[in-house]
């Protein structure tokens, strides 16, 4: 039981309002829960799902039809029953047509979805192929660059070796000349 200062007697009703002093926000009761159940306060009665409402409406219609049938049987109005049956037959035919149209629409939508999915798949495959090609080209370019670098490094090494060899040869020649020239001076 809720004890609020604005409600003195009995059980609080939906829509009851309570104002405590000035400057405070008013409190309005939105739902009353008599039996405490888990999360019952979380889903107010007014927010029942549409499917449940439709089921309730169908049940009400069925009950009304049953009542009408009973009344007609009591009155003995056979003609009225025949007319009602004809109307129902027409309604059923219209319902069947509507169902067929719904089925066709669904099939068309599914066909459209399939086509879209196929297109998306093809696009993805194209993108993947393009990416693979790009990666391959990139890899080839990198390999070529590495080969060029390696080749350049080899050339540099060869040049250095040649220079060193030339220097050694020149030094040896100079030494030989010095030795030969030195021997002649003696």
Phi, psi and omega in degrees: 000135178270135175246103178240143186298334182279345181246115187267316186237153170071192183273139178296145181252156177296132181098348177297140181241147180228128176239122179254107174062175180272148177087359178254156180285141177289149179250127178239131181281124181262328181211145179246126180250119181272313177259124181284119177230153180299129178063014179293331179287341187281331182240100179298156183298324185294343184259040177288155186288158182295325181297320178296319179298317179298317179300316179299317179298318179298316179299318178298317179298316179299316179298317179298317179298318178299316179299316179299317179300314180299317179297318180295320178297319179295317182285334180078029180273084182290324181298317180298321180298317180299316179298318179298320179295318178300315180299318179297319179300316178297318179298320179295318179300315179297320179297318178297317178300315179299319179296318179299316179298318179298316180300315180300314180301316181299314180300318179298316179298317180295319177300316177298319179297316180300314180300315180301316180299317179299315179300314181299319179299314180300316179299317179297316179298318178301313181300316180298316179299315179300316179299317179298315179300315179300316180298318179298314179300317179299316179298316179298316180299317179298316179301314180300317179299316180297316179301317179297318179298315180298316180299316179299319179297317178300314180302314181301315181299316179301314180301315180299314179301315180300315180300314180299316180298317179300315180300316180298315180299314180298316180298317180297317178300313180300317179297316179300315180297317180297317181295316180294315180293322180294323180291327181286329182289326182294000000 
